Amino acid sequence: MGVPQQLAERMSMAEQHEYLRARFSRRNIIRGGAVTLGAVAGGAFVPGATARAAVPTQTAPRTETVDGALVAPFGRHLAYGNDPRTEMTISWQVPVAVRRPFVRIGAHPWDLSRRIEAEVRTLYTPAGVGASADHTQYYVHARLAHLRPGRTYYYGVGHEGFDPAEPHLLGTLGTLTTAPAHKTPFTFTAFGDQGVSYHALANDSLILGQNPVFHLHAGDIAYGDPAGQGKASDTGFDARTWDQFLYQTESVAKSVPWMVSYGNHDMEAWYSPNGYGGEEARFTLPDNGPDRKNLPGVYSFVYGNTAVISLDPNDVSYEIPANLGISGGTQTAWLERQLKKFRAAPDIDFVVVFFHHCAYCTSTAHASEGGVRQEWVPLFEKYQVDLVINGHNHQYERTDVIKGNEVTKKLPIGGTAYPETDGVVYVTAGAAGRSLYAFSAPDSYEGHENEVDSVASFVNLKEGKQNETVAWSRVRYLNYSFLRVDVNPAPRGRYATLKVQGIAETGERIDHFTVARRAK
């Protein structure tokens, strides 16, 4: 798709990016357009006041707008800001350029008098980059701040000529709910590797029925780049896939914050040296990570008694090394600081970490990532992380309790783990919608248990694949599924719990276990 294969094999992602920039010179840009991103800006919602937002900067080839009354927004998705109690971003897409996009928000659907300006990020993909002809995408974002904890708001997105407060457009309204100020029971869901498919849509429908307060997407989001090597020479790239994905996901993400982490298929090499330029156009995530320039998908947030950390394993992946070492070690250092801070926090009981590449999995496709085991697993064990959620391998697999690369405690279906003494449990939940992989051992799940003493697998190391025989593979399910986690606080000194369930696309439960920790 641009860089000759013989060159791409010897180039880093940044070098390939510069090669393409030179190839699509200014003279070519005049004929064919350029890939550009709008400046990051946004408004803040202040109850009782009018919020202001920066005027979007025109950075793409000029595009004439059409009558806004003829253009309907789509692909709404929410994301928390740094503080889920008071901050939320509403994002959406429009198919053509519009004037003066905005959000209306209020405590009731008949009271949407507060209007917040929004920011447009224009993403232009010229012919010759991927499978489509020239394609321009318009992503719109409005940051809300100073919201009230534990409050549900009604909102509508619009632009000049399309006002969601008009009576005939009230059916386009959505809701958002901020995190509570205190500990309270709640449910969240998670998966990875969704893409666009019937199975992806079916999982979305089931997730909406779980009534989660947020959803974690552990990387490989839409598969605009189906090759997934993070190279400008990847074949089959199609930016239009994102239009389908956001339309598909809107049924859930318009009301449930869709918190994403980035996987190998999310490194779209054309848009920026790190491959995340397209993602930064589409998503607005918390900006409290260690390196917004190189690692925009690394962040943390706290909901009730639970801290959630999103990591970027492309930085430590030996298997797919396009971004290997991009943080220079800052991500791992930041992770340790976060874990230390959350473990010391008086109101936080649980720490959940999610990211794409698997620390422990026996899939015949990718199996385990040695870079994750080397860089992060010792920290998970040192700070007693309660649950690690991964994707990458397109199946469901759950480990026993692990410490020091060994099983410290068998965790049968229905069992309980105690991270303070036992170790860490890892779940691969990568069967959200893409084609399934395979196991070397038979399936073993609730109602169909088939225990084996050991499973043949491998781990990706710097030197290449290394075979290993493991005893920690407890649950294996080779079909579409997702994860549900019910968080139950407890009085100080008693056991708070994470009740974790694997749920199949059919609605059938395939796994359940409990993580218990004494509440602070």
C-alpha positions as CSV (number, residue, x, y, z in Angstrom):
1,M,0.0,0.0,0.0
2,G,2.9,2.4,-0.3
3,V,6.2,1.2,1.1
4,P,7.8,-1.6,-1.0
5,Q,7.9,-4.8,1.0
6,Q,11.7,-5.1,0.8
7,L,12.1,-1.7,2.3
8,A,9.2,-2.1,4.9
9,E,10.9,-5.1,6.4
10,R,13.9,-3.0,7.4
11,M,12.0,0.1,8.5
12,S,10.5,1.2,11.7
13,M,6.9,2.5,11.7
14,A,8.3,6.1,12.0
15,E,10.6,5.6,9.0
16,Q,7.8,4.2,6.9
17,H,5.7,7.2,7.8
18,E,8.4,9.5,6.7
19,Y,8.8,7.5,3.4
20,L,5.1,7.9,2.7
21,R,5.2,11.6,3.5
22,A,7.9,12.1,1.0
23,R,6.1,9.9,-1.6
24,F,2.9,11.9,-1.2
25,S,4.7,15.2,-1.7
26,R,3.0,18.6,-1.6
27,R,2.6,18.4,-5.4
28,N,0.8,15.1,-5.0
29,I,-1.2,16.4,-2.1
30,I,-2.6,19.2,-4.3
31,R,-3.9,16.5,-6.7
32,G,-4.9,13.8,-4.2
33,G,-5.3,15.4,-0.8
34,A,-3.5,14.8,2.5
35,V,-4.0,12.9,5.7
36,T,-4.6,15.4,8.5
37,L,-5.9,15.8,12.0
38,G,-7.7,18.7,13.5
39,A,-6.3,20.4,16.6
40,V,-7.5,19.0,19.8
41,A,-9.9,21.3,21.5
42,G,-13.2,21.0,23.3
43,G,-15.8,22.6,25.6
44,A,-16.6,22.1,29.2
45,F,-20.1,21.7,30.6
46,V,-20.6,24.0,33.6
47,P,-24.1,23.7,35.2
48,G,-25.9,27.0,35.1
49,A,-23.4,28.6,32.7
50,T,-22.5,28.6,29.0
51,A,-19.4,26.7,28.2
52,R,-16.9,27.8,25.5
53,A,-14.9,25.7,23.1
54,A,-12.0,26.4,20.7
55,V,-13.1,26.9,17.1
56,P,-12.0,23.8,15.1
57,T,-8.9,24.4,12.9
58,Q,-9.3,23.6,9.2
59,T,-6.4,21.3,8.5
60,A,-7.7,19.1,5.7
61,P,-8.4,20.1,2.1
62,R,-11.3,22.5,2.1
63,T,-14.6,20.8,1.8
64,E,-17.9,22.6,1.1
65,T,-20.6,21.9,3.6
66,V,-24.1,20.9,2.6
67,D,-27.5,21.9,4.1
68,G,-27.2,20.6,7.7
69,A,-30.9,19.7,7.8
70,L,-30.0,16.8,5.4
71,V,-27.2,15.4,7.6
72,A,-27.8,13.1,10.6
73,P,-25.0,12.4,13.1
74,F,-24.2,8.8,13.8
75,G,-21.7,6.6,15.7
76,R,-22.1,8.3,19.1
77,H,-19.8,6.9,21.8
78,L,-19.0,8.1,25.3
79,A,-15.7,8.1,27.2
80,Y,-14.8,9.2,30.7
81,G,-12.5,12.0,31.4
82,N,-9.8,11.8,34.0
83,D,-12.5,11.9,36.7
84,P,-15.5,9.7,35.8
85,R,-17.5,11.5,38.6
86,T,-17.5,14.8,36.8
87,E,-16.1,14.4,33.3
88,M,-17.3,12.8,30.1
89,T,-16.6,13.2,26.4
90,I,-19.4,12.7,23.8
91,S,-18.1,11.8,20.4
92,W,-19.8,11.1,17.1
93,Q,-19.4,11.2,13.3
94,V,-21.0,13.0,10.4
95,P,-20.8,11.8,6.8
96,V,-20.0,15.2,5.4
97,A,-18.7,18.5,6.7
98,V,-21.2,20.5,8.8
99,R,-21.1,23.9,10.4
100,R,-21.0,24.7,14.1
101,P,-21.4,21.2,15.7
102,F,-22.6,21.2,19.3
103,V,-24.1,19.1,22.2
104,R,-27.2,20.0,24.0
105,I,-27.5,18.6,27.6
106,G,-29.8,18.8,30.5
107,A,-31.3,16.9,33.4
108,H,-34.6,16.3,31.5
109,P,-35.3,15.6,27.8
110,W,-37.5,18.7,27.7
111,D,-34.8,20.9,29.2
112,L,-31.8,20.9,26.8
113,S,-31.1,24.6,27.0
114,R,-27.4,24.2,27.7
115,R,-25.4,24.1,24.5
116,I,-21.7,23.2,24.3
117,E,-19.7,23.8,21.1
118,A,-17.9,20.8,19.8
119,E,-14.6,20.2,17.9
120,V,-14.3,18.5,14.5
121,R,-11.3,16.3,13.8
122,T,-11.0,15.7,10.0
123,L,-9.3,12.5,8.9
124,Y,-8.5,12.3,5.2
125,T,-7.3,9.1,3.5
126,P,-6.1,9.7,-0.1
127,A,-6.5,7.1,-2.9
128,G,-3.4,4.9,-2.9
129,V,-3.5,4.4,0.9
130,G,-5.5,1.3,1.4
131,A,-8.4,-0.3,-0.4
132,S,-10.7,2.7,-0.9
133,A,-10.6,5.8,-3.1
134,D,-10.3,9.3,-1.4
135,H,-12.2,9.1,1.8
136,T,-12.8,11.9,4.3
137,Q,-14.1,11.2,7.8
138,Y,-15.4,13.9,10.2
139,Y,-15.2,13.0,13.9
140,V,-16.8,15.4,16.4
141,H,-16.0,15.6,20.1
142,A,-17.4,17.6,23.1
143,R,-15.7,17.4,26.5
144,L,-18.0,17.9,29.4
145,A,-16.7,18.9,32.9
146,H,-18.1,20.0,36.2
147,L,-20.9,17.4,36.0
148,R,-22.4,16.1,39.2
149,P,-21.4,12.6,40.5
150,G,-24.0,9.8,40.1
151,R,-26.2,11.9,37.9
152,T,-27.9,10.9,34.6
153,Y,-28.1,13.6,31.9
154,Y,-29.9,13.7,28.7
155,Y,-28.0,14.9,25.6
156,G,-28.4,15.4,21.9
157,V,-25.7,16.0,19.3
158,G,-26.3,18.4,16.4
159,H,-25.0,21.1,14.1
160,E,-26.3,24.1,12.1
161,G,-29.6,22.9,10.6
162,F,-29.9,19.8,12.9
163,D,-31.0,20.7,16.4
164,P,-31.8,17.7,18.6
165,A,-34.0,20.0,20.8
166,E,-36.5,20.3,18.0
167,P,-39.6,18.2,18.7
168,H,-39.2,16.0,15.6
169,L,-35.6,15.1,16.6
170,L,-36.2,14.2,20.3
171,G,-36.0,10.6,19.3
172,T,-32.2,11.1,18.7
173,L,-31.5,11.9,22.3
174,G,-29.2,9.8,24.5
175,T,-28.3,9.6,28.1
176,L,-25.0,9.5,30.1
177,T,-24.4,8.8,33.7
178,T,-21.5,9.9,35.8
179,A,-19.7,7.7,38.4
180,P,-21.0,7.9,42.0
181,A,-19.1,9.9,44.6
182,H,-19.0,6.8,47.0
183,K,-18.6,3.1,46.9
184,T,-21.6,1.3,45.4
185,P,-22.2,-2.0,43.6
186,F,-21.9,-1.9,39.9
187,T,-21.4,-4.0,36.8
188,F,-18.9,-3.6,33.9
189,T,-18.3,-5.6,30.8
190,A,-15.2,-6.3,28.6
191,F,-13.9,-8.0,25.5
192,G,-11.4,-7.5,22.7
193,D,-11.1,-8.1,19.0
194,Q,-14.6,-7.0,17.8
195,G,-14.6,-5.7,14.3
196,V,-17.8,-5.6,12.2
197,S,-19.8,-8.7,11.9
198,Y,-23.1,-10.4,12.9
199,H,-21.4,-11.8,16.0
200,A,-20.0,-8.4,17.0
201,L,-23.6,-7.0,16.8
202,A,-25.0,-9.9,18.8
203,N,-22.4,-9.4,21.6
204,D,-23.3,-5.7,21.7
205,S,-27.0,-6.6,22.1
206,L,-26.2,-8.9,25.0
207,I,-23.9,-6.4,26.6
208,L,-26.6,-3.7,26.6
209,G,-28.8,-6.2,28.5
210,Q,-26.2,-6.5,31.3
211,N,-26.7,-2.8,32.2
212,P,-23.0,-2.1,32.6
213,V,-21.8,1.3,33.8
214,F,-18.8,1.1,31.4
215,H,-17.3,-1.3,28.9
216,L,-13.6,-2.1,28.3
217,H,-12.5,-2.9,24.8
218,A,-9.1,-4.6,25.0
219,G,-7.8,-3.6,21.6
220,D,-8.2,-4.5,17.9
221,I,-11.3,-2.4,17.7
222,A,-12.6,-2.1,14.2
223,Y,-10.0,-3.9,12.0
224,G,-9.6,-1.1,9.5
225,D,-6.1,-2.6,9.0
226,P,-6.8,-6.3,8.8
227,A,-3.1,-7.2,8.4
228,G,-2.3,-6.0,11.9
229,Q,1.5,-5.7,11.6
230,G,1.5,-1.9,12.1
231,K,3.3,-1.3,8.8
232,A,2.6,1.1,6.0
233,S,2.9,-1.9,3.7
234,D,0.0,-3.7,5.4
235,T,-2.5,-4.8,2.7
236,G,-6.3,-4.4,2.8
237,F,-6.5,-1.2,4.9
238,D,-9.9,0.4,4.5
239,A,-10.8,3.5,6.6
240,R,-14.5,3.0,5.7
241,T,-14.6,0.1,8.1
242,W,-14.6,2.6,11.0
243,D,-17.8,4.1,9.6
244,Q,-19.5,0.7,9.9
245,F,-18.0,0.0,13.3
246,L,-19.1,3.2,15.0
247,Y,-22.6,2.8,13.5
248,Q,-22.7,-0.8,14.8
249,T,-21.5,0.1,18.3
250,E,-23.7,3.1,18.8
251,S,-26.5,1.1,20.3
252,V,-24.4,0.5,23.4
253,A,-21.7,3.2,23.3
254,K,-24.1,6.1,23.2
255,S,-25.0,5.5,26.8
256,V,-22.2,3.2,28.1
257,P,-18.7,4.7,28.2
258,W,-16.7,2.7,25.7
259,M,-13.2,2.7,27.1
260,V,-10.7,1.4,24.5
261,S,-7.1,0.1,24.6
262,Y,-5.1,-0.2,21.5
263,G,-4.0,-3.5,19.9
264,N,-1.8,-4.3,16.9
265,H,-4.7,-3.8,14.4
266,D,-5.1,-0.3,15.7
267,M,-1.7,0.8,14.5
268,E,-2.6,2.4,11.2
269,A,0.8,3.4,10.0
270,W,-0.2,6.1,7.5
271,Y,-1.6,8.6,9.9
272,S,1.3,9.2,12.3
273,P,4.7,7.9,13.1
274,N,3.2,5.8,16.0
275,G,0.3,4.6,14.0
276,Y,-2.3,6.1,16.3
277,G,-3.2,9.3,14.5
278,G,-6.5,7.8,13.2
279,E,-7.4,6.6,16.7
280,E,-6.8,10.1,18.1
281,A,-9.2,11.4,15.6
282,R,-11.9,8.9,16.6
283,F,-11.5,8.7,20.4
284,T,-11.0,11.1,23.3
285,L,-9.7,9.2,26.3
286,P,-8.4,10.3,29.7
287,D,-5.1,12.1,29.2
288,N,-3.4,11.1,32.5
289,G,-1.0,8.6,31.0
290,P,2.8,8.9,30.8
291,D,3.2,9.9,27.2
292,R,0.3,11.3,25.2
293,K,2.4,11.8,22.1
294,N,3.5,8.2,21.7
295,L,1.0,6.3,23.9
296,P,-2.5,7.9,23.7
297,G,-4.2,4.7,24.7
298,V,-2.5,4.5,28.1
299,Y,-4.5,5.9,31.0
300,S,-6.3,5.1,34.2
301,F,-9.6,6.0,35.9
302,V,-11.4,5.1,39.1
303,Y,-15.0,4.1,39.4
304,G,-16.3,3.6,43.0
305,N,-13.9,1.2,44.8
306,T,-12.2,0.0,41.6
307,A,-9.2,1.4,39.7
308,V,-8.9,0.6,36.0
309,I,-5.6,0.8,34.0
310,S,-5.3,0.7,30.2
311,L,-1.9,-0.3,28.8
312,D,-0.4,-0.4,25.3
313,P,1.4,-3.7,24.8
314,N,2.6,-2.7,21.3
315,D,5.3,-1.0,23.3
316,V,6.6,-4.3,24.7
317,S,5.6,-6.8,22.0
318,Y,8.2,-9.1,20.6
319,E,5.7,-10.8,18.4
320,I,4.6,-7.7,16.5
321,P,7.4,-5.2,17.0
322,A,6.3,-2.2,15.0
323,N,6.2,0.0,18.1
324,L,8.5,-2.1,20.3
325,G,10.2,0.2,22.8
326,I,8.4,3.4,21.7
327,S,8.0,4.6,25.3
328,G,11.6,4.2,26.2
329,G,10.5,2.5,29.5
330,T,8.2,5.3,30.6
331,Q,5.1,3.2,30.4
332,T,6.4,0.5,32.7
333,A,7.6,3.1,35.2
334,W,4.2,4.9,35.1
335,L,2.5,1.6,35.6
336,E,4.4,0.9,38.8
337,R,3.6,4.4,40.1
338,Q,-0.1,3.9,39.3
339,L,-0.2,0.5,41.0
340,K,1.6,1.8,44.1
341,K,-0.7,4.8,44.3
342,F,-3.9,2.8,43.9
343,R,-2.8,0.1,46.4
344,A,-2.2,2.9,49.0
345,A,-5.5,4.7,48.3
346,P,-7.9,4.4,51.2
347,D,-11.0,4.1,49.0
348,I,-9.8,1.7,46.4
349,D,-10.1,-2.0,46.9
350,F,-9.7,-3.5,43.4
351,V,-7.2,-2.9,40.6
352,V,-8.2,-4.1,37.1
353,V,-5.7,-3.9,34.3
354,F,-6.7,-4.4,30.6
355,F,-4.7,-4.4,27.4
356,H,-4.4,-6.4,24.2
357,H,-1.6,-8.9,24.0
358,C,-2.0,-11.9,26.3
359,A,0.3,-12.6,29.3
360,Y,-1.0,-16.1,29.5
361,C,-3.0,-17.9,26.7
362,T,-2.7,-21.2,24.9
363,S,-4.2,-20.2,21.6
364,T,-2.5,-21.8,18.6
365,A,-2.5,-18.3,16.9
366,H,-0.7,-15.9,19.2
367,A,-0.4,-17.7,22.5
368,S,1.5,-15.6,25.2
369,E,3.5,-12.4,24.8
370,G,6.9,-12.7,26.5
371,G,7.4,-8.9,26.5
372,V,4.3,-8.6,28.8
373,R,5.6,-11.3,31.1
374,Q,9.0,-9.7,31.3
375,E,7.9,-6.1,31.8
376,W,4.5,-6.1,33.6
377,V,3.7,-9.5,35.2
378,P,6.3,-8.9,38.0
379,L,4.5,-5.6,38.8
380,F,1.1,-7.3,38.7
381,E,2.3,-9.8,41.3
382,K,4.2,-7.2,43.4
383,Y,1.1,-5.0,43.7
384,Q,-1.5,-7.8,43.8
385,V,-3.5,-6.9,40.8
386,D,-7.0,-8.4,41.1
387,L,-7.8,-9.1,37.5
388,V,-6.0,-8.9,34.1
389,I,-8.1,-8.8,31.0
390,N,-6.6,-9.4,27.5
391,G,-7.7,-9.9,23.9
392,H,-5.5,-10.7,20.9
393,N,-6.5,-14.4,20.8
394,H,-10.0,-14.9,19.4
395,Q,-11.4,-17.2,22.1
396,Y,-12.2,-17.3,25.8
397,E,-9.5,-18.6,28.2
398,R,-9.1,-18.2,31.9
399,T,-6.1,-19.2,34.0
400,D,-5.7,-20.6,37.5
401,V,-4.1,-18.2,40.0
402,I,-0.5,-17.5,38.9
403,K,2.6,-16.2,40.6
404,G,6.1,-16.6,39.4
405,N,4.9,-18.2,36.2
406,E,3.5,-21.1,38.2
407,V,0.1,-22.2,39.4
408,T,-0.2,-21.2,43.1
409,K,-3.8,-22.3,43.4
410,K,-6.2,-24.1,41.1
411,L,-9.3,-22.0,40.4
412,P,-12.1,-24.3,39.3
413,I,-15.3,-22.9,37.9
414,G,-17.1,-21.3,40.8
415,G,-14.0,-20.9,42.9
416,T,-12.6,-17.9,44.7
417,A,-9.1,-16.3,44.4
418,Y,-7.5,-14.1,47.1
419,P,-4.9,-11.9,45.3
420,E,-3.4,-10.7,48.6
421,T,-2.0,-14.2,49.2
422,D,-2.6,-16.3,46.0
423,G,-1.5,-14.4,42.9
424,V,-3.2,-13.1,39.8
425,V,-5.9,-14.4,37.5
426,Y,-5.7,-13.7,33.7
427,V,-8.7,-13.8,31.3
428,T,-8.5,-13.7,27.5
429,A,-11.8,-12.4,26.2
430,G,-10.9,-12.0,22.6
431,A,-14.0,-13.5,21.0
432,A,-16.0,-10.4,20.5
433,G,-16.7,-10.8,16.8
434,R,-13.8,-11.6,14.5
435,S,-13.2,-15.1,13.1
436,L,-12.2,-17.6,15.8
437,Y,-8.8,-19.2,16.4
438,A,-8.1,-22.6,17.9
439,F,-6.8,-24.4,21.0
440,S,-4.4,-27.3,21.1
441,A,-6.4,-28.8,24.0
442,P,-10.1,-29.6,24.1
443,D,-12.7,-27.0,25.2
444,S,-13.5,-27.0,29.0
445,Y,-16.2,-24.7,30.3
446,E,-19.2,-24.6,32.6
447,G,-21.3,-27.7,32.1
448,H,-18.8,-29.2,29.7
449,E,-15.6,-29.5,31.8
450,N,-12.8,-31.5,30.3
451,E,-9.8,-31.1,32.6
452,V,-6.3,-31.8,31.4
453,D,-3.1,-31.8,33.4
454,S,-1.1,-29.8,30.9
455,V,-1.4,-28.0,27.6
456,A,1.2,-27.5,24.9
457,S,1.7,-23.9,23.9
458,F,4.3,-21.3,23.2
459,V,5.5,-17.8,24.3
460,N,6.8,-15.1,21.9
461,L,10.3,-14.0,23.0
462,K,12.8,-11.6,21.6
463,E,14.6,-14.6,20.0
464,G,11.3,-16.0,18.6
465,K,8.7,-18.5,19.6
466,Q,9.6,-20.8,22.5
467,N,7.5,-23.8,23.2
468,E,6.2,-24.4,26.7
469,T,3.9,-26.9,28.4
470,V,1.6,-25.2,30.9
471,A,-0.6,-26.3,33.8
472,W,-2.5,-23.0,34.3
473,S,-5.1,-23.2,31.5
474,R,-8.3,-23.8,33.5
475,V,-11.2,-22.7,31.2
476,R,-11.3,-22.8,27.4
477,Y,-14.2,-21.9,25.2
478,L,-14.0,-21.6,21.4
479,N,-16.9,-19.5,20.5
480,Y,-18.1,-15.9,20.7
481,S,-18.3,-14.4,24.2
482,F,-17.6,-11.5,26.5
483,L,-16.9,-10.8,30.1
484,R,-19.2,-9.5,32.8
485,V,-17.8,-8.3,36.2
486,D,-20.0,-7.5,39.2
487,V,-18.3,-5.4,41.8
488,N,-19.6,-5.6,45.3
489,P,-18.1,-3.3,48.0
490,A,-18.1,-4.3,51.7
491,P,-17.7,-2.7,55.1
492,R,-14.1,-2.2,56.2
493,G,-12.4,-5.5,57.1
494,R,-15.0,-7.7,55.3
495,Y,-14.5,-9.2,51.9
496,A,-15.3,-7.1,48.9
497,T,-15.7,-9.1,45.7
498,L,-15.4,-9.2,42.0
499,K,-17.8,-11.8,40.6
500,V,-16.6,-12.5,37.1
501,Q,-18.6,-14.4,34.5
502,G,-17.8,-15.5,30.9
503,I,-21.0,-15.2,28.8
504,A,-21.4,-16.7,25.4
505,E,-23.1,-15.0,22.5
506,T,-26.1,-17.4,23.1
507,G,-26.5,-15.8,26.6
508,E,-25.2,-19.1,28.3
509,R,-22.7,-18.7,31.1
510,I,-19.5,-20.5,30.3
511,D,-17.4,-19.6,33.4
512,H,-17.7,-17.9,36.7
513,F,-15.3,-17.2,39.6
514,T,-14.9,-14.7,42.4
515,V,-12.0,-12.5,43.4
516,A,-12.1,-11.5,47.1
517,R,-10.2,-8.9,49.0
518,R,-10.6,-7.3,52.4
519,A,-12.2,-3.9,52.1
520,K,-10.2,-0.9,53.3
